[in-house]
Amino acid sequence: MNIDFLLQQRLVCVAVIDRPDDAVPLAQALLAGGLNCIEVTFRTAGAAEAIARIRKARPDAIVGAGTLLTADHVNKAVAAGAQFGVSPGLSEAVSRAAHDAKLPLFPGVITPSEIMRALDLGWQHLKFFPAEAFGGVNALKALAGPFGHTGVKFIPTGGITAANLPNYLALPQVAAVGGSWMAEKKLIAEKNWPKITALTAEAMKVIAAAKA
Ligand code: 3PG
């Protein structure tokens, strides 16, 4: 699939789902807040099941698989119906598996060398992770010097909140932003769907303001 959805929404909710039973209510809470893009991380045993359940129950959601550390993760994610993949780093095995499966992948990078390697491997939309810990907006501004003309776009993730979100969205090299702040593990564990919807709606307001 193409990744226009990402450029339209400009936000990916990064979710850690311990119980597959929470997957559909979580997706519903995000959708109710105006966000249709969710990344289910492969950090829990139920991740693939969670992806499959959301895909079945809510075809209007765009569901990706995150924390893809191995080719096996990629294959399991694709089998579950994942529509995009995200990795915290740049792995040739993950890259190859994603290309083989025709899965759009957002590999993680920080340094110029990693960006060059990702471009060599055929990826243009890169997760910039962990964004806040590695220079955040200032680092992205500096990277635009040598890489601005390449068409590379970033999805900064890690330490982003509604408060610093506008600073990232203002950068032309930022395609979208990822984060867990609207659906933290604790909120999911408490099944606090109204709070997740409210935090999502707040984030979507910031995004609408950035587009205006
Ligand atoms: C992750 O993969 O953990 C994401 O980068 C989420 O980061 P955050 O929890 O700081 O939003």
Residues whose N, C-alpha, C, O or C-beta is under 5 A from the ligand:
A	BS01	3PG	V14 T157 G158 G159 I160 G178 G179 S180 W181
